[in-house]
Each structure stands twice: as C-alpha cells, then as structure tokens.
C-alpha cells in the first residue's frame, strides 16, 4: 500500500501507550490498533485532527506516502 501509517513511531516518541491514547482520543483500542497496524482503509479528518492534537504532531508525521515499487 502506498500510504504508510507511522502512528506507532509517533506514539513511541511521545512515550504514550495505546491505552493512554485510546482514552485521550476517545477511540476504542481495536479501532486504534487497526489504524496503528496499517490495516485501516480510511480515517476521518476529525479523527486525524484529534490524534494530531493529542500527540502534538502534524498529519504528515502519522501518514506517509511511499510509492509502490513495480
């Protein structure tokens, strides 16, 4: 997939656990886990905005574009 989710990297830099992030963002652990592992097919802008507020980062810190190699 061309979009890579770096949520785990940002969380590690902030020393924040999945449980802590779940409480602060208001998402279930399972939904955050799906996003963190890159299995999510979509993300709402409101969710991305909340993640950025809580993690004090920018959307580009969480989402990265890497072209598929052919």
N, C-alpha and C positions, 0 to 999 in steps of 0.2 A: 504494500500500500504506500502511496506517495506521501500521506500525511502521517507523521510520527508524533506520538503523544509522549512528552517528557515530564509528565506530572510527577512521576516517582523521583526524578532528578531534582525538581524544584522542591518537593517535599523534603528530600534528604538535605538539601542546602539549608532549609529552614528548620531542620530537626523536628519535623511535625509528623506524627503518626497518622495512619488512615482513620483511626477512631477520632482523633482530635479534629482532623479536617472535616470529617463527616458531621460532627457536632456543630462546628463553626459555620459550615456552608449550608447545612440543612438537607443534605442528600443521604440516602441510605448507603451503608457500607457496600452493598452489592453493586449499586449504580456507580459509585466511585471506583470500585475495583474493576468494573468493566471498562471504565474510561482510562484508568491507570494502565491496564494491560494492553490498551490499544484495540480492544475488541468492539468499541462503540462505533456505530455507523453515523452518528450525528451528535452534536452538542448544541444546546440552546445558547444564544448570546447572553441571556440573563445568567445562566449557569457559569459561563466563561467569565463574565464580569464579576460575579461573586467570588469565584476561585481566585481571580486576579487581586481583588480587594483583600481577601483573607491571606493570601500568600505574598502580597505586596510585590507583584510582578506584572509583566505585560503578556498579552496573548501569545506573542512570539516566543516567550520563554516556555510556554506549555505546549504549543503546537508548532511543528516544524515541517516544512515541505522538503522532501527528498525524492527526486525523480526516480521512477522505476528504471532499473537497468535492463536493457534489451539485448 
